[in-house]
Amino acid sequence: MRNGPGPSPLPLSRTGEGVRVALPLPGWKAAALALLLTSPALALEPGDLTLTVTPETGGNATPYPREMVLLHIRGTYRAQITLEDLRQPPLQNFSWTQLGRDRWFKTSVDGQEARGFERVVAVFPQHAGQFTIDPFVHRLTIVDGGGRRVVDVPSAPVPLAVKAWTGPGGPEVKEPWWLPASAVTVTDVWNPEPETLKVGESARRTVIIEAKGMTGDGLPPRPIMRTRGVLTFAGPTERQTVITPTGPVSRATYQWDVRPGVSEPVTLSEIRVPWFDTVSRTMREAEIPARIVGSRAKADPDEADRPPPRSPWLAPLASLAAFGLGLILFAGFRTTSDPRIGLLRALRRAARRGDGLSVRALLSGADPALADHWRRDPATAPHLAALDRALFGPGETPMPDLSALVRALAASRPPFRRPSAPDPLASLDGLR
């Protein structure tokens, strides 16, 4: 019997008691053949039951620590199977995750019909060294005449070398964060835009880092965002891992509340995130872009302090300006009474750009009661589900009509109640 690539099949002898090996083999092959071929009732030929494990690395190169290695476990069985159980070795010195469900399919071996089996496991070596992946064992219950038999089919041990990093940084260094991936993208969303802020106003900044070929716990901690003249308040960090047939896709969402501390515009510096491209085997950089925070609170001092010229039209113009200011304040009051206005404006801008990730990030930062209403509303829930399938679902799901999604959100009006004024006589009644 051959288990994966190896020497020619052994010559076999048949007797009335069963099938016996004519020439012994050393090690695990002899044990597997003895287990499979010495059963009195099973007449198995070499190659009837095979299980192989093939590692796949980025660029077919020797991996570095914490870099993903795909293990393709494939079985080919020329027997009628009623039950099966693939037993995985401990995988010491590795973290791992299974990619999807096991796959069974029809195939053929030497022109004879057979059943194929496949499982894909992503493993991540924890440090450099020479390792051996112990055999996987597939326990099969096979129909044998009028009864059934249990047969264990082992794979061969797989040697795996993990190379030590010799450049700057690397897996063993805390800073900069080691990020091995096949692709990294950065999405930066502000609500409202930072250039419109004045002293005392704040904006919510949401940064999403997405990496292919690693799990969410491998993404870097929240970056430090600090610039003189700008106040930043860090929010929670969310991590997600989406399993795809080609490997896990991780996503980390970071949030800050940003407020200008001076009346002059301040540039919030860019943040560079180094990462190792596992396809090209080179170091690259992703960038959280720089932004200008704040606007001028007033004109230049010379112009602001200069007294205005006297004119007979001064009084009528002042009255008209006061009336206009009143309209603006009234409109501002009406606008701020509805918490959806600013969010919907930002959503429309992102929809016009066709930026589905920005739309999703804005919805994640929305008021929880409003977001819950949209998820439950039958008019908006299908649009939100289609957006999630396009961004996070398996395969290439097309992006839905983002403008239609925003229109549906705007048309869905949640119940809104103004906060009631406190009762001025509550203290006299002994109420708190």
Disulfide bonds with the S-S distance in Angstrom:
none
